[in-house]
Amino acid sequence: MAEPEQSLSPSVKLIAWARTIRWIGWGFGESLIPLFIFYFSHTFAEAGLFKSIYDIVMLLALPVLGAWADRVSAKHLIIVALILYPFVGIGYFLAGVFGATIFIVLARALNGLLWGMEDMGVSTYYRRMANRGTVGASFGYIDSWSNFGWIIAALVGMVFVSFVPIHWLLLAVSPFAIIAFFVARRAPKDAPTQSERPSSVSMRSYRRAFEEWQSWDLHLWLLSALVLFSSVISALMWFFIPIDAYIQGAQPSFVVLLMVIGAVPTLFGYMLGKLVDRRNKYGLVAFGLIATAVIMAGVAIFPQYAMKFFASFLLGIILELFSVVQKSLVTTLGPAETYGQRGGAFESVVALGDLAAPLALGVALDLLGFSNVSFVVAGLAVILGASYVFMRK
């Protein structure tokens, strides 16, 4: 990590460390959330509905958050989110203690709002404070460190899950969010580029989001298609594959191991960021999509745990690559004055995909089964990959 220490600004690193600390708190129990939700569900579709609560709230909040990010310090959004994050851990804890579904609903709804707020704040902060030539590397840097902390905590949680209830592990979210708050406070304040008062933003935020979408060219809409497809892969990898492995007989500790191996590639986010900064982004995406098609076909043909384990690692690499490409292109395909608005519009697409993917996949899995759904996803990857090959030329 010597090179990023020299090339990235202290403000970028401070926010990265704050997120790392918060993600350590999540790491203890987050990989078990699919099982925790499945305990309260009867079908894949119902589990997908619980998962989507998070994304419904985020989708509704992002246009407002994006507009605010253009007119206030992005650091302010980060700080407010960290102050409120402890209530998410408390919500999951109360759900486990009382066996009440309402606390899961509340925890996921609040989590959707706060993650949208923090992620929008971090993305806008980085686009303002990072050097123009290191945007991809800066986002890769924060991904690498935060996921490193998450993985270490998840490995600890894998040991604890045999004798500590899941809701106790999820309660760890609260104290680590408080520590992260004090770290983020030390970061320099960024300056918004627009002068409109924040109080005048809210009523026009949704209209401006639609105006932003209407201004997009083919490149941005193709990037949106990639974002939606990434949501499908993410829902499979982080939610339904672990549940399917558990149904097939895997112990909770092995379910955690699936999640950990899927997160390991994020440790290479900085290196992937440098690759994205230097190479043709469309060619990289096309390669990733064709590789995804091969992997999903393999999961369909070989449904054993070992294949799920191998696939989770490879899909993790591909998703990290797509994430860095997306954030880099959002930065460069438009003016600096609308980083927040453009980023908010894209995050709304992300939230829409994250909302629809669990619901659609849950119904499809109940009707078609895991192998058939995997073949369908492989076919979609081939079609989208061909589009990126064309755009590369």
N, C-alpha and C positions, 0 to 999 in steps of 0.2 A: 504493500500500500504506500510505498515511498513516493511514487510518482504523483498520485492524486493529492498527497499531502502538500506537495510543492506547487501544483498547478491550480488547485481549487481554492476559492476564497474562504476565509474563516467563517463567514456567515453561512455559506453552503454547508460547511462541515458541522457547525453547531446544530442546525436544523436536522441534519442527518443523524447526529448523536441523540437528539431528543426523540426522533422517531424510533431509533434503535431501542432505546430504553422502554418506550411504550410497547413496542412489539415483543420485547422480552416478556412483559406481563401477559400478552396474548398467547405467547408460545406454549405456556404450561397446559392450556386446555383447548385452544382453538381447533386443533386437529381432531378433537373429539366432538365438536359441535354437530357434524352430520349424524353421529350416533345419538347424541343428546336429543336432537330434533326427532330422529326416527323413533325414539322411545315414546314420543307423544303423538306419533302418526300411525296410520294403518296401511297406507299405500305410498308408492313413489310420488304420485300426484299430490297427495296431502303434504308430504315432506317438502316437495318443491314449492308449495304454496307458503309454508312457513318460512322457507329460505327467501322467498321473493318479497316478503314484507319489508325487509331491509332495502331492497331496490326500489320499491314503490315510493317510499319516503324520500330516498335520494333523488329519484327522478323528478319529484315535485319540487325539491329544494334547490337543485343545481342551477336553474336559470337565475334565481335570486342571488345565490352565492357567487355565480360568475360575474354578475353585474356589480355586486358589492366589491368583488376583488379588484375591479378596474378603478374603484374610487376611494378605497381605503387601503391602509397598509395590510398586505397579505399576512404579515406576522400577527395582526390582530385576530384574524380568523383562526390561525393555529392556536393561539393562546386560549381563546374562548372554547374551542373544541376540547383542549386538554383539561380545562377546568371542569367540564361536564362529563368527560369520559368515565370517571369512577362510577357513575350511576348505571352504566352498561353492565359492568361486572356485578354490581349489586342486583340488577334485574335477573341475570342468569342464576345467581346464587339463590334468590328467592323462589325462582321457578323450580329448582331442584329441591329446596327445603319443603315447599308446600305442594309440589306436584301440580302446580297451577299453570295452565297454558297461557293465561293472560300475561304472566310475567315474561314469557318468551316473546310474545307479541310486542310488549313494551320495550324489552331490551333490544330486539332487532330493529324496531322503528327508530329508537334513539340512536342506535349504532349507525343506521343508514344516514341519518341527518349529520351526525358528528364526523363520520368518515368523509362524507361529501364536503363538509366544511374544512376539515384538516387537509384533505388531499388537494382541494382547490387552492387552499392557502399555500401549501408547499409548492405546488406546480407553478403558481403565479410568482411566488417568492423567488424560485429558482430562475424563472425566465427573466426576472428583473435583475437579479444579483449575480448570476453566473456569467462568465465570459462567453462571448458569442461563439467562439470556436470550440467550446467544451460543453455545450448543452447536453449532448448525448452522454458524455462521460460523467457529467454532474448527476444526471438522473440515474445512471448506472451505479454511481458511487453510493447514493442513498439506498438504492435497492440492495446492493451488496451488504452494506453494514446492517441495515435493519433486518434483512432476512438471516444474516449470520446470528444475530441475537435471538431471533425467533427459533431458529433450528436448535441452538444450544438449550433453550428453555423447553422446546418440544421433546428433546431427548431426556431431559429431567422428568418431564411430565409422563413420558412413556414408562419410566420406572415407577412413578407414584401412582399411576392409574390402577394398579392392581390392589391398592389398599386405601386410596383417597378418592372419594366421590368426585365425579366430573364437575359438579357445581362449585366445589371448593377450589378446584384448579382454575375455573373461570373467574373466581373472585380475585385472583391475582391481577386481573386487568386494572383494578382500582388503585392500589398503591403505586404501581409503576407509572400510571398516567400522571399522578401527582408529582413524582420525581421528574418526569419528562417536562412538565410545565415549568419547573424552576430552571431547567436547562434551556428551554426555548426562550425564556425571558431574556437571556443574555445575548441573543442574536440581535444584530443591528436592525433598525427599523428600515423597511423599504418605502419608497415613495411612489404613490399612484401617479399615472400619467394623465388622468382625466380629473377635472376640477368640479364636476357636478356633486352636489351634496348627497350623501348616502340616503338621506330621508326621502329623496325624490326618485329613488331607483326602483323600489319594489313593484309598483303598479305597472311599470313598463318593461320589467325584466323578461316576462314571457314573450311579449311581442318582439323584443329585440333578439331573443333566442331564435324565433322563427325567421326574422330578417337575416340573422347570421347564416342559417341553413340555406335560405334562398340565394345567398351570395356565393355559395360554394361552387367550385368547378368540378370537373370529372375526377381530378386527383383527390380532392377532399371526400367526395362521395365514395370512391373506391376505398379510401382509408376507413370510412365509416363501415363499409361492408366487412373489412378485416376486423374491425372492432367488434361487430356483432358476431362474427364467426369465432373470435377469441372467447367471447362470453360462453358460447356453446362448449368449447373445449375446456374452459375453466370450470364450468358447472359439472362436467363429466369428471374431470380430474380431481377437483377438490371436494366434491359432494357425492356423486352417484357411484363412482368407482369404489371409494371407501365403503359405502353402504353395501354395494354388491359383494365386495370382499368379505364383509362381516356376515352377510346372509349365507355366503358359501362356506363359512366356518372359521374365518380368521379371528383371532383374539383381538381385543381392543388395542393391545400394545403393538400388534402387527398392522393394525389400521393406522396408528400414529406413524409407524415406520413408512407406510405408503406416502403419507403427507410430507414427512421429512425429506424423503428422497426426491419428491416433487419440488421441494423448496431449495434443495442444494444448488441447482443451476443459477439461482438468483445471486449466489455469491460471486458469479462471474459477470455481474451486471456492468461493472466498470469496463471490463475488457470488451464486452459486447457493445457497450456505448462507443468505445473507440473505433470498433469495427464499423458501426453504423455511421459514424462521423466521416469515415474515409471511403466507404464503398457505396455502390449503387443500391439504394434502399429497396427499390422494386425487385431487383434480382435476389436480394436476401429474403424478402418476403415470399417470393415465388418458390424458392428452394424450401423454405420452412413449411409452406402449404403442401407441397408434394410429399415431403417427409411425413407430415401429419397424416396424409391419406394412407401411406404405407403402415404407419404405426397403428392407426385405428383398424385397418384390415387385419393386422396381426392380433389385436385384442379380440376381434370377432372370431377368428379362427382358433386361437389358443386362449381360452378364458381362465386359465389357471392363475394363481396368485403371483407366480414368478413373472409371468408376462405382464400383469398389471403393475408390478414393481418396476420392471424395465421400461414400460411405456410411460409411467409417471415421471421418470427421470428425463426421458427424451422430450416429452411434452412440456416439462418445466423449462427446458432450454429454449424451446420454440416460443413459448408464451413470453418469456423474458425478452427474447429478441423482438417479438412483435410489440411489446410494451415500450421498449426503448425507441423503436422506429416510429411508433405513433406519437410519442411525446416530442421527438425531434421534428417531425413533419408539422405538427400543430404549431410549433414555435416558428418554423421558417416559412410556412405557406400563408403568410398574412402579416399585417402591420403590428408593431409593438404596442400601439395604443389599445388594441383589443385582445391582448393576451388572455385576460380573464373571461371576456365574453366568448371568444373562440374556444378557449379551453373548457368553459362551462357548457357550451353547445356540444362539444365532443364528449365531455363527461356525461351529458344527458343521453347521448347515444350509447355510451358504455352502460349506464344505468338501465336504459331500455332493454339492451341485450341481456344484462344480468337479471332483469325482471322476467323477460319472456323465456329465456333459456331453461331455467329450472321447471317452469310450468309446462312448457312444450316437451321437454325431455321426460318429465315425470309421467305425463300421459302416454308418450310414445313407449316408454319402458314398460308400463303396465300393459299396453296393447301388443307391442311387437317383440319385446324381450331385448336383452342387452346386446346380443350379437347382431341382430338385424339393425338396431339403431346405430351401432358402430359402423356398419357398412354404409348406411345413409350418410353419416358424417364424413366418411372417407370420400364419398362421391362429391359432396359439397366442397371439400378441400381441393379436389382436382379441378372443378369448375372455376373456383376463385383463383387458384394458382395459375390457370391458363390466362385469366384476365391480367394478372400482374406480369406475366411473361410478355403479353402484348404491350402493356404500358411501358415496360422496360425498354422495348425497342423504339 
